[in-house]
Amino acid sequence: TMLAFPRVRFYENTTEVGDVWLDEDLIAPFNFPIRLPEAELEAKRDSVRENEPPVFALDPDAVDVTQARLDTLADHFDATFEAYAAWQLAKTREQDAEAIDTDSLRYQQERAAMPIEISETQWDALLTSFAARIGTLPAASRADASGPALHSRLLRTVRGLREQVFKREVVDIPGDSLRADELIIRNEDPRVRDERAIPSRDVLGLDTAISQARRALEREVGEDRDLVLLGLAMFRHAFRPSLRYQRNATEQRLQEQMAEIRPTRGLVRQDITIVRRGDEVTPEVYEQLVSLEYAQRDRSGNIGVYRTWFGKVLLVLAAYFIFFFYLYLLRRQVYSDTRSMLLITLLFAGVVVGYLLVGYVDVFNELIVPVALVSILLTIIFDSRVGMFGTVTLAVVGGMVFGFDFEFTFATIFAGFTAVFSVREVKTRSDLVLSAALVVGAYLLVGLGYTLLRVDPLDARLFMDLRSVMVGGVLLLLASPVLWLIERTFNVTTDLALLELSDTNRDLLKNLSLRAPGTFNHVLQVANLAEAAADAIGANALRARVGALYHDIGKMLKPEYFIENQQPGENPHDRITPYMSALIIAAHVKDGLELGRENSLPQVVLDFIPTHHGTTMMEFFYRRAVELQEPDDVPVDEAEFRYPGPRPHTVEQAIVMLADSVEAASRSLDKPTPRRLETLIDTLFSARVEDGQLGASPLTFADLSRIKETFLSILSGIYHFRVKYPDQPDEPQSPAGDSGGTEEQPTVPEGRAGLDVQVLPTRRRPGGSEGSVPSPPEAGPSSSERSSIG
């Protein structure tokens, strides 16, 4: 974040030309010079660079060195052709092989010693021309023997160029690099050391000299490219410019001239009013404001630099501290999750990098940074409060980075909150397009307000703001693919993903409805109960609903073993032992997990499958095993009749466990009156609490009370009674009678409280949730026990 702060000024000026000065009158605290604008300073520097003459050293030996090189080159050619002639004559006279080899070797050595590189094609042309002038050689007939040999013609042309070129001074750099009107020539001879200036037009650039050489060679040898290149190679080898560029001396003169540029003009006297409140910031006033900033920095020295940097660090830390301390206090599950904190850190880092890059882009301003995109992602992934706190944090940090720009901070908070509110009830990923449109509208609304406050509403900043907001709105359309990437990278299950899973037309739920219709009806009722209860206590209602929809998918593999799917008649459990029944009933948990993984259910949904039973006991089968046990048999192990667990560890999982048992048991009541339903719910809740099934969840007794009220309200609506007509016979009295105005204590038939234990048709089973349900405690929990069940 600290890298995103501008490092040009240590004391930021928050105004621009055309703004209205809203602070108190600004009085000069001391005398300070007025700095030239950076553009004007750079223009003066450019002028110095263009007009400062370069320095060259005079080479008095350039002509002689060039002549000496040409002579040496001619000697090399003569030696090479002499060796060639001797070799060819030796072969013609049929001398002994040793002599021929000796001449051939000398010829090859002379060719290798040539100071310039000559291709085979060029050598062939040179040798052919040379042989034509010696009749005794085999190649004599291959060329015209009139006139000098080819190499001699080329050397003659280059010698003529030397005389022509050296009529003027020649520099060793291209002529078009001489931008100044003059250049400085230094004679470094100790005897006549002097320095003089000559017009740049009186010298010849090296590129121009080479161009002249090319034209002269083309006139001599025609359009033969190989021969022209050979001549140019001779010229480049021999030619030595008379003026050598002195880079260090030129740079030194340039720095001296740069140092003479005055970066200031005029002086602001102490106690002079720089600008009054309500005045427009003119270019002259703006120069004085910037000059005051530099003057304050210079007076403070390094201490001021460090003090400013430390101040920024404190402000940034304070902004981040508020957000992360909020997570620590009120969103502990987010704060404690490493992946969640890493995701938040990466999202924040992305925005800060955007702040940093804005300073390098001239066509956009800070409004292009998609802070609202992070607001949308935080809201969808976590919740709206995390989204709002994150928005405020990033807006405040951005405002500090951009020179404590309140306009940016306010616009970002307003647009970010709009983004948060627009996705709170998002149903599909396509709704994110509407959210992007609303965010753009929020930016435009705030921008319109600030535009109307400006002196010149139609200034260049308005169009930059519009351009940045529109591009930022397009970037918001990345919310859907970015969300998809986050879901798979960080294993995050958002409400959007849960909404897609809640569609009962998905293959997994459709198969459940076809293969186990009774179970499907059961999970729909459990989902309704769980959703309403979660909403009542402020939990994630959508997560509870989706978890309830998939918690019993394992039953579709063996639906006939579960009572809700059985038709009147034979019960398959009559033919097997209690141990086998317990294995089959418990297997629906393992089967459900395998089906869920095969269908790519997220882990947050898979967790509902093993936790909706926790480690409860299938007590009916346990008791039946005890009854069938012979005296000599090994005692029945309770562990063989318990679900593997684990127990629920989230509020939503605990709610689904309670909703599952209550919904199943409520179907077993002969007369599901509100009183009987309330007693049933109390009984089941007490059983789960006393068995320790809710100990790992963060549910409180106050939550249980609200959940009970919700369950009772919904079940009473489902099992409401019709008004009794006059001719309708009375219902038979219960064994307990109606004395005292009390209703019969309800019993929960074995196998109905949880729907995972079958009904054995041959005998009446005692009540219980897959076993007997203990009576509720005589007294409720004490005040010290109300805070948490676990």
FENTATA-V917912 format. One record per run of one state. SS is the DSSP state (2 for helix, 1 for strand, 0 for the rest). FROM is the first residue (numbers start at 1). TO is the last residue. If there is no record, write none. Layout:
ss/from/to
SS/FROM/TO
SS/FROM/TO
This chain:
ss/from/to
0/1/1
2/2/4
0/5/19
1/20/20
0/21/25
1/26/27
0/28/31
1/32/35
0/36/37
2/38/51
0/52/54
1/55/58
0/59/61
2/62/92
0/93/96
2/97/112
0/113/119
2/120/132
0/133/137
2/138/142
0/143/149
2/150/165
0/166/168
1/169/171
0/172/174
2/175/177
0/178/181
1/182/187
0/188/193
1/194/199
2/200/202
1/203/204
0/205/205
2/206/221
0/222/224
2/225/238
0/239/242
1/243/245
0/246/246
2/247/259
0/260/263
1/264/268
0/269/272
1/273/275
0/276/279
1/280/280
0/281/282
2/283/330
0/331/331
2/332/335
0/336/337
2/338/358
0/359/365
2/366/368
0/369/370
2/371/381
0/382/383
2/384/401
0/402/405
2/406/422
0/423/430
2/431/453
0/454/459
2/460/476
0/477/478
2/479/489
0/490/494
2/495/501
0/502/506
2/507/515
0/516/516
2/517/537
0/538/540
2/541/550
0/551/552
2/553/557
0/558/558
2/559/561
0/562/562
2/563/565
0/566/571
2/572/575
0/576/577
2/578/598
0/599/602
2/603/611
0/612/616
1/617/617
0/618/618
2/619/628
0/629/637
2/638/641
1/642/642
0/643/650
2/651/666
0/667/673
2/674/690
0/691/700
2/701/718
0/719/738
2/739/741
0/742/748
1/749/749
0/750/766
1/767/767
0/768/782
2/783/785
0/786/790
